[in-house]
Each structure stands twice: as structure tokens, then as C-alpha cells.
Amino acid sequence: MSGRAIAWTLALPATLLVVLALGLPVLATFLTTLTSEGGAVANYSGFFTSAFRRTVLWRTFEVAAITTLLSVLIGFATAWVVAKAPGQLKSLLIIAAVFPLLTGAVVRSFAWMVILGKNGILNGLLLKVGAIAEPLSMLYTEGAVIVAMVYLFVPLMVLTLVGVLEAIPQDLTEAAASLGATPAAAFRQVVLPLAVPGLIVGAVLVFTGAFTSYVTPQLLGGERQMMMGTFLYQQAMITFDWPRASTIAAIMTVVTLVTVWAMSRLARRLNPVAG
């Protein structure tokens, strides 16, 4: 038996498990949208002809995209500091970076409710220093959801990037500097292309997590800032409209897959070797 045949044989149990546990439920969801009363045309046209549903979809995509962009910027800067730190300090910084992951999303979202509420810590501080005359309404806004999402997903970005940045040889940046490249040019032409695979993986994790999130949008956005995850829960568990819930789930799946495909294409364009 060839090495490739052995590899496929070893991978077969895990492949079957993924197909049974993940593939079949997704397929069943798509089939529900095709076989329910009215068929696919009625289900999908009903979604996209509704201004409210289009707004929910666009808001979800916007929040996920902004969250991903901010997480990439903050996570890259943090991971760079961690990767360049000496041994013991690096361990402490990694622990500090991933510490938020030790608490659940519900706890972290409630913490942001305490911080951003009208009687919360941030409003109290701003009133105390005289920056505002009356408390600001920061809860149940798109900004509150984005802030909490960034806090939620930056640790994932840091964990993804630290190993990638550590693997970049210092000799490459030193060689670029010896050839006359400025630090900014060396970063742009050497470090950034080599970090692209980690950036794309981290961005995919953040985007998919933010796009499908339920707890944080529900607690910090509420009905006024409804997103696809909360809308799906409402249709499935409150109104028990399974065809509409399946349609929402199918649209979320397609948007996520298209975004992952687009990010993969971007990775191959920015770093052909990695692609």
C-alpha cells in the first residue's frame, strides 16, 4: 500500500465523522429551504425583498467586517510585541493576552454592560472629569457590539499570529536593513508577506465567529441592533418558523463560505508561496 493510500485510510474515520456531524446537518438545512411550502424561490425572495431582513444581513456583515479589521490591527500589534519579548516576559504576555478566553462570552458581555451602561463605569468616569454633562446612551448600539466583539476575538488573533511572527527569521529583516531598506519598508516587503497566512487564518476565525455570534449581539445590541444570529434564534425558537430559520442559516453559511474563499484568494495574491 502506498503512502498516500495509508494517509487516506487513516484520515477516513475523521472524514466520515465530519461528514456525519457537520456535512449532513448543513445539507439538511439547505434541503429544508428547497422542499418547504413555496420552495426556494419563495423562501429566498421573501428574505431579500424584505427591507428589514436586508438591513439585518448588512448590519451583521458590517459588524463582522469592522470587528475583523480592528482585531487584525490590534492583534497584529500585540502579537508583534509578544513575539519580540524575552522568554519569561513572553510567557506572561501570552497568559495576559489569552486570559479573557478563560471566561465565557456571557460573562464578558455582561461585564461590558456594566462598563457601557448609563450608570456604568465609563459614563461615571466621563461625568467625573467633566467630559459630558449627562450620561451617554452607549448600550444597544452598533458600537457597543463592535467593542465587545473585538474584546472577544482579539485573543484568537494574537494566538494565531504569535507563532507565525516568531517563525520569521530575524536575519531577513537585518538583511533588508543592510540593503538600505527603512524599517517601514522592511516590514512592508518582508514581515507582512510572510505573516499573511497567519493573518488570513486569524481573520477567518474572527469573521466567522463575529458573523455567527448570538450572545454578544443579543445582550449588547438587543432588538434595536438585531443581527443574523439573534434573528435566527428568534425564528427557530420563538416563532418556530423552521423554513425561514433554515433560510437564514443557509444564507449565513453561504456568506461565510464566500468570505473564506475571498480571503484565501487574497492570501494567494499577497503571498503566492503560501497559497
C-alpha positions as CSV (number, residue, x, y, z in Angstrom):
1,M,0.0,0.0,0.0
2,S,1.4,3.4,-1.0
3,G,2.0,6.2,1.5
4,R,-0.9,8.2,0.0
5,A,-3.3,5.3,0.4
6,I,-2.2,4.8,4.0
7,A,-2.8,8.5,4.7
8,W,-6.3,8.4,3.2
9,T,-7.1,5.3,5.2
10,L,-6.0,6.9,8.4
11,A,-8.0,10.1,7.6
12,L,-11.1,8.2,6.7
13,P,-12.7,7.9,10.2
14,A,-12.2,11.6,10.9
15,T,-13.6,12.5,7.5
16,L,-16.7,10.3,8.0
17,L,-17.2,11.9,11.4
18,V,-17.0,15.4,9.9
19,V,-19.4,14.5,7.1
20,L,-22.0,12.9,9.5
21,A,-21.7,15.5,12.3
22,L,-21.4,18.7,10.1
23,G,-22.0,18.0,6.5
24,L,-25.3,16.2,6.7
25,P,-26.9,18.8,9.1
26,V,-25.9,21.6,6.7
27,L,-27.2,19.7,3.7
28,A,-30.5,19.1,5.6
29,T,-30.8,22.8,6.3
30,F,-30.4,23.6,2.6
31,L,-32.9,20.9,1.6
32,T,-35.4,22.4,4.0
33,T,-35.3,25.7,2.2
34,L,-35.8,23.9,-1.1
35,T,-38.6,21.5,-0.1
36,S,-40.7,23.6,2.3
37,E,-44.0,25.1,1.2
38,G,-43.4,27.7,-1.5
39,G,-40.0,26.3,-2.4
40,A,-36.6,28.0,-2.6
41,V,-37.9,30.9,-4.7
42,A,-40.5,31.9,-2.0
43,N,-38.0,31.5,0.9
44,Y,-35.1,33.4,-0.6
45,S,-37.1,36.0,-2.4
46,G,-39.1,36.6,0.8
47,F,-35.8,37.2,2.7
48,F,-34.2,39.6,0.2
49,T,-37.4,41.5,-0.7
50,S,-37.8,42.5,3.0
51,A,-36.0,45.8,3.8
52,F,-35.8,44.7,7.5
53,R,-34.1,41.4,6.7
54,R,-31.7,43.0,4.3
55,T,-30.8,45.5,6.9
56,V,-30.1,42.8,9.5
57,L,-27.9,40.9,7.0
58,W,-26.0,44.1,6.1
59,R,-25.6,45.1,9.7
60,T,-24.2,41.7,10.6
61,F,-21.8,41.8,7.7
62,E,-20.7,45.3,8.6
63,V,-20.2,44.5,12.3
64,A,-18.2,41.3,11.4
65,A,-16.1,43.2,8.9
66,I,-15.3,46.0,11.2
67,T,-14.6,43.6,14.1
68,T,-12.2,41.6,11.9
69,L,-10.3,44.7,10.7
70,L,-9.9,46.1,14.3
71,S,-9.0,42.6,15.6
72,V,-6.3,42.3,12.9
73,L,-4.8,45.7,13.7
74,I,-4.8,45.3,17.4
75,G,-3.9,41.6,17.3
76,F,-1.0,42.1,15.0
77,A,0.5,44.9,17.1
78,T,0.0,42.8,20.3
79,A,1.4,39.6,18.7
80,W,4.4,41.5,17.4
81,V,5.2,42.8,20.9
82,V,4.7,39.3,22.4
83,A,6.8,37.6,19.7
84,K,9.8,40.0,20.3
85,A,9.6,39.8,24.1
86,P,12.3,37.8,26.0
87,G,11.4,34.3,27.3
88,Q,9.8,34.8,30.7
89,L,8.1,38.1,29.8
90,K,6.8,36.4,26.6
91,S,5.1,33.7,28.7
92,L,3.5,36.3,30.9
93,L,2.3,38.4,27.9
94,I,0.7,35.3,26.3
95,I,-1.1,34.5,29.5
96,A,-2.4,38.1,29.7
97,A,-3.4,38.0,26.1
98,V,-5.4,34.8,26.4
99,F,-6.8,35.4,29.9
100,P,-10.2,36.7,28.6
101,L,-10.7,33.3,27.0
102,L,-10.9,31.7,30.5
103,T,-14.3,33.4,31.0
104,G,-17.4,32.7,28.9
105,A,-18.9,35.0,26.3
106,V,-21.9,35.7,28.5
107,V,-19.7,36.9,31.4
108,R,-17.7,39.1,29.2
109,S,-20.8,40.6,27.6
110,F,-22.3,41.3,31.0
111,A,-19.0,43.0,32.0
112,W,-19.4,45.3,29.0
113,M,-22.9,46.1,30.0
114,V,-21.6,47.2,33.4
115,I,-18.9,49.3,31.7
116,L,-21.1,50.9,29.0
117,G,-24.4,51.3,30.9
118,K,-25.8,54.8,31.7
119,N,-24.8,54.2,35.3
120,G,-21.7,52.3,34.3
121,I,-18.0,52.8,34.8
122,L,-17.3,54.7,31.6
123,N,-20.2,57.2,32.0
124,G,-19.2,57.7,35.6
125,L,-15.6,58.4,34.7
126,L,-16.6,60.9,31.9
127,L,-19.0,62.7,34.2
128,K,-16.4,62.9,36.9
129,V,-13.8,64.5,34.7
130,G,-16.4,66.9,33.2
131,A,-16.2,65.5,29.6
132,I,-20.0,65.1,29.4
133,A,-22.9,66.8,31.1
134,E,-25.2,63.8,31.2
135,P,-24.8,60.0,30.7
136,L,-24.4,58.8,27.2
137,S,-26.6,56.0,25.7
138,M,-23.9,53.6,24.7
139,L,-25.7,50.3,25.2
140,Y,-27.8,48.8,22.5
141,T,-25.8,50.4,19.7
142,E,-23.7,49.0,16.9
143,G,-20.6,50.5,18.5
144,A,-21.2,48.6,21.8
145,V,-21.5,45.3,19.9
146,I,-18.3,46.0,17.9
147,V,-16.3,46.9,21.0
148,A,-17.4,43.8,22.8
149,M,-16.7,41.6,19.7
150,V,-13.2,43.0,19.4
151,Y,-12.5,42.3,23.0
152,L,-13.9,38.8,22.5
153,F,-11.9,37.8,19.4
154,V,-8.6,39.7,19.7
155,P,-7.1,36.8,21.8
156,L,-7.8,34.4,18.9
157,M,-5.9,36.7,16.6
158,V,-3.0,37.0,19.0
159,L,-2.7,33.3,19.4
160,T,-2.8,32.8,15.6
161,L,-0.1,35.4,14.9
162,V,2.4,34.8,17.6
163,G,3.7,31.6,16.2
164,V,3.8,33.0,12.7
165,L,5.8,36.1,13.7
166,E,8.1,34.0,15.8
167,A,8.9,31.8,12.8
168,I,10.1,34.8,10.7
169,P,13.9,34.8,10.8
170,Q,15.4,38.0,12.2
171,D,18.1,37.6,9.6
172,L,15.7,38.6,6.9
173,T,14.9,42.0,8.3
174,E,18.5,42.6,9.1
175,A,19.4,41.7,5.5
176,A,16.8,44.1,4.3
177,A,18.2,46.9,6.5
178,S,21.7,46.2,5.3
179,L,20.5,46.7,1.7
180,G,19.1,50.1,2.6
181,A,15.5,49.3,3.4
182,T,13.9,51.5,6.1
183,P,12.2,49.8,9.0
184,A,8.8,50.6,7.4
185,A,9.9,49.2,4.0
186,A,11.4,46.0,5.6
187,F,8.1,45.5,7.5
188,R,6.0,46.0,4.4
189,Q,8.1,43.9,2.0
190,V,9.5,41.2,4.3
191,V,7.5,40.8,7.5
192,L,4.0,41.4,6.2
193,P,4.1,39.0,3.3
194,L,5.4,36.2,5.5
195,A,2.7,36.9,8.1
196,V,-0.1,36.7,5.5
197,P,-1.0,33.1,6.2
198,G,-1.5,33.8,9.9
199,L,-3.4,37.0,9.2
200,I,-5.8,35.2,6.9
201,V,-6.4,32.3,9.3
202,G,-7.0,34.7,12.2
203,A,-9.2,36.9,10.0
204,V,-11.3,33.9,9.0
205,L,-11.7,32.8,12.6
206,V,-12.7,36.3,13.7
207,F,-15.1,37.0,10.8
208,T,-16.9,33.6,11.1
209,G,-17.2,34.0,14.9
210,A,-18.4,37.6,14.7
211,F,-20.8,36.9,11.8
212,T,-22.5,33.9,13.6
213,S,-22.3,35.3,17.1
214,Y,-25.5,35.3,19.2
215,V,-24.8,36.1,22.9
216,T,-22.9,39.4,22.5
217,P,-25.3,40.9,19.9
218,Q,-28.3,39.8,22.0
219,L,-27.0,41.3,25.2
220,L,-25.4,44.5,23.9
221,G,-27.4,45.1,20.7
222,G,-30.8,43.8,21.6
223,E,-33.8,44.2,19.3
224,R,-32.7,47.6,18.1
225,Q,-29.4,46.2,16.7
226,M,-30.6,42.7,15.7
227,M,-28.0,40.6,13.9
228,M,-28.4,37.3,11.9
229,G,-27.6,35.1,14.9
230,T,-30.3,36.7,17.1
231,F,-32.7,36.7,14.1
232,L,-32.1,33.0,13.5
233,Y,-32.7,32.2,17.2
234,Q,-35.9,34.3,17.1
235,Q,-37.3,32.5,14.1
236,A,-36.3,29.0,15.2
237,M,-37.0,29.1,19.0
238,I,-39.7,31.8,19.4
239,T,-41.9,31.8,16.3
240,F,-40.9,28.2,15.3
241,D,-40.8,29.1,11.7
242,W,-38.3,26.4,10.6
243,P,-38.3,27.2,6.8
244,R,-37.5,30.8,7.5
245,A,-34.9,29.8,10.1
246,S,-33.3,27.4,7.6
247,T,-33.2,30.1,5.0
248,I,-31.4,32.4,7.4
249,A,-28.9,29.7,8.3
250,A,-28.3,28.8,4.6
251,I,-27.6,32.5,3.8
252,M,-25.2,32.8,6.7
253,T,-23.4,29.6,5.6
254,V,-23.1,30.9,2.0
255,V,-21.9,34.4,3.1
256,T,-19.3,32.7,5.4
257,L,-18.0,30.4,2.7
258,V,-17.8,33.1,0.1
259,T,-15.9,35.3,2.6
260,V,-13.4,32.5,3.4
261,W,-12.9,31.9,-0.3
262,A,-12.3,35.6,-0.9
263,M,-9.8,35.7,1.9
264,S,-8.0,32.6,0.5
265,R,-7.7,34.2,-2.9
266,L,-6.3,37.4,-1.2
267,A,-3.8,35.3,0.7
268,R,-2.6,33.7,-2.6
269,R,-2.3,37.1,-4.2
270,L,-0.3,38.6,-1.4
271,N,1.8,35.6,-0.8
272,P,1.9,33.2,-3.8
273,V,4.3,30.8,-2.0
274,A,1.9,30.4,0.9
275,G,-1.1,30.0,-1.4
